[in-house]
Amino acid sequence: SMQFLTEWRIAYTLVKANIASALQLRLTFALQVFGMMLNDMAFVVLWTFFFKAFGTINGWSNHEVLAFVGISAFAFGAAFSGFAGVLTLPELVNNGSFDNLLLSPRSVYWRILTSRTRVSAIGDMVFGVLFITIYALTTSLSGLQIAMLVSLLIPATIIMVNVTLIASLVSFFMPDAGALAQNLFDAFNSPSLYPSTVFPSVLKFVFIFVIPSLAMGGVPLETVVHTSGVWYGIIWAIAIVWALIAHKLLAISLRHYESGNLTGARADQ
């Protein structure tokens, strides 16, 4: 636990330094953040027109859109404003920069996470906070429901970080895997941008327990609406399980990468 706290303190310091560096270019920073917020706003406007045209979907209307898109946007923003290294890992492996991470005495997992920041993702996080706040203020939520809603942002972010890392691990097994890793990430992230109530039960099960996309948006909202302690625990359990899976698959990938380097099996990239 002491090692975890040490890694977390170092990660916090690195992320803070990276963002402070980006803030020095204030105009660029503001434009990137504002641009991403506009992108998210367009998505909400699209859903608003949809619900005006077709009414509710299993009890959900454009009011719930604010919340589930807000949760997804916050998870995306929190994950990649600080831990964008999970997205750029294929690039690091492909250009040989990843070797530098192996030289550090720190955990490779945390080194990967904190190796990059994505300033524009702060716009997603701000957008998420704004729309979650609007939803909470315009809905008769109890104190318990508000506490559930806020605390479920943590496992949603954990899932986003670790599943993205898993998608990026393909770069250890094949050259120039950036496009494939991006496609895997898109396949994982896309369902989280839809109301969880639109999916039939079989697909919903798949997108919660096999590919945990809905655990980052619609399902946390359903958990809050129904004040479900069971689903609250399930979402946290899903986050922990995928973090453990990511650690295990990273260890396997590193062994493959290092053995390839030692035997000269890796092709020049």
Beta strands, then each sheet from edge to edge (+ up, - down):
end
